[in-house]
Amino acid sequence: QVQVAESGGGLVQAGGSLRLSCVASGDIFMLNTMGWYRQALGKQRQLVATITAGGATNYADSVKGRFTISSDNAKNTVYLQMDSLKPEDTDVYYCRVVLAGTGYAYWGRGTQVTVTS
């Protein structure tokens, strides 16, 4: 079994910054991809950014230049540095990890990010 836990959400004014962290633990030999997604109430969950074990990154157009994803593979940890935050970034942010080999994906429970104008 694999557990995924996010932290670092909170309330911030527009233009401010937050850093999210996500740690995966349990029966993990190696992770293939780690990533962040976000979801507003009543809407579909959307990709924010992903990073592979090799360090390749992918970002949603709406966050390019403002958010930076990074990881510590030895600690099965992924980070999301969010700068120049906008009110439209307000969402619940979820961490997703994909195991190498099996391809099984696991989600965290989410962390709320609220940006006030």
C-alpha positions as CSV (number, residue, x, y, z in Angstrom):
1,Q,0.0,0.0,0.0
2,V,1.1,3.5,-0.8
3,Q,0.2,6.7,1.2
4,V,0.4,10.2,-0.3
5,A,0.3,13.2,1.9
6,E,0.2,16.9,0.9
7,S,1.0,19.9,3.0
8,G,1.7,23.6,2.6
9,G,-1.7,25.0,1.5
10,G,-3.2,28.1,3.0
11,L,-4.5,31.6,2.5
12,V,-2.4,34.1,0.7
13,Q,-3.0,37.5,-1.0
14,A,-2.8,37.9,-4.8
15,G,0.9,38.3,-5.8
16,G,2.1,36.2,-2.9
17,S,3.7,32.7,-2.8
18,L,3.1,29.3,-1.3
19,R,5.1,26.1,-1.4
20,L,3.3,22.8,-1.5
21,S,5.0,19.5,-0.5
22,C,3.9,15.9,-1.1
23,V,5.5,12.8,0.4
24,A,4.8,9.3,-0.8
25,S,5.4,6.4,1.5
26,G,4.8,2.7,1.8
27,D,5.5,-0.1,-0.7
28,I,7.5,2.0,-3.1
29,F,10.5,0.7,-5.1
30,M,10.7,3.6,-7.4
31,L,8.3,6.3,-8.7
32,N,7.8,7.0,-12.4
33,T,6.1,10.4,-12.2
34,M,4.9,12.7,-9.5
35,G,2.6,15.6,-10.1
36,W,0.1,18.2,-8.9
37,Y,-3.5,18.6,-10.0
38,R,-6.1,21.0,-8.8
39,Q,-9.9,20.9,-8.7
40,A,-12.5,23.5,-7.9
41,L,-15.9,22.5,-6.5
42,G,-18.1,21.1,-9.2
43,K,-15.3,21.1,-11.8
44,Q,-13.0,18.5,-13.2
45,R,-9.6,17.9,-11.8
46,Q,-6.9,19.5,-13.9
47,L,-3.2,19.0,-14.4
48,V,-1.0,21.7,-12.9
49,A,2.5,20.2,-13.3
50,T,4.3,16.9,-13.4
51,I,7.8,15.7,-13.1
52,T,9.4,12.4,-14.1
53,A,12.0,10.5,-12.2
54,G,14.5,11.8,-14.8
55,G,13.5,15.4,-14.1
56,A,11.4,16.2,-17.2
57,T,8.7,18.6,-16.3
58,N,5.3,19.6,-17.8
59,Y,3.1,22.5,-16.9
60,A,-0.3,23.7,-17.6
61,D,-0.3,26.9,-19.7
62,S,-2.0,28.8,-17.0
63,V,0.9,28.4,-14.5
64,K,3.9,28.5,-16.8
65,G,6.4,31.0,-15.5
66,R,4.8,31.3,-12.1
67,F,4.9,27.7,-10.7
68,T,7.9,25.5,-10.4
69,I,7.8,21.7,-9.7
70,S,10.7,19.9,-8.2
71,S,11.4,16.6,-6.6
72,D,13.7,14.7,-4.3
73,N,13.6,11.2,-5.6
74,A,15.5,9.8,-2.6
75,K,12.7,11.0,-0.3
76,N,9.8,10.3,-2.7
77,T,8.9,14.0,-2.3
78,V,7.6,16.5,-4.8
79,Y,7.3,20.2,-4.3
80,L,5.3,22.9,-6.0
81,Q,6.6,26.5,-5.6
82,M,3.8,28.8,-6.5
83,D,4.7,32.5,-7.1
84,S,2.7,35.4,-8.4
85,L,-0.5,33.8,-7.2
86,K,-3.8,34.9,-8.6
87,P,-7.4,34.5,-7.2
88,E,-8.1,32.1,-10.0
89,D,-5.4,29.7,-8.5
90,T,-7.8,29.1,-5.6
91,D,-8.5,25.4,-5.6
92,V,-7.9,22.2,-3.8
93,Y,-4.5,20.9,-4.9
94,Y,-3.9,17.2,-5.1
95,C,-0.7,15.2,-5.4
96,R,-0.5,12.1,-7.6
97,V,2.3,9.6,-7.8
98,V,2.8,6.8,-10.4
99,L,4.8,3.7,-9.5
100,A,7.5,2.6,-11.9
101,G,6.9,-0.9,-13.2
102,T,3.2,-1.4,-12.3
103,G,2.0,2.1,-13.4
104,Y,-0.3,2.2,-10.4
105,A,-1.3,5.7,-9.5
106,Y,-2.1,7.0,-6.0
107,W,-3.7,10.3,-4.9
108,G,-3.4,12.4,-1.8
109,R,-6.4,13.9,0.0
110,G,-5.6,17.4,-1.2
111,T,-4.7,20.7,0.3
112,Q,-6.7,23.9,0.0
113,V,-5.1,27.0,-1.6
114,T,-7.0,30.2,-1.3
115,V,-5.8,33.4,-3.0
116,T,-7.6,36.6,-2.0
117,S,-7.7,39.7,-4.2
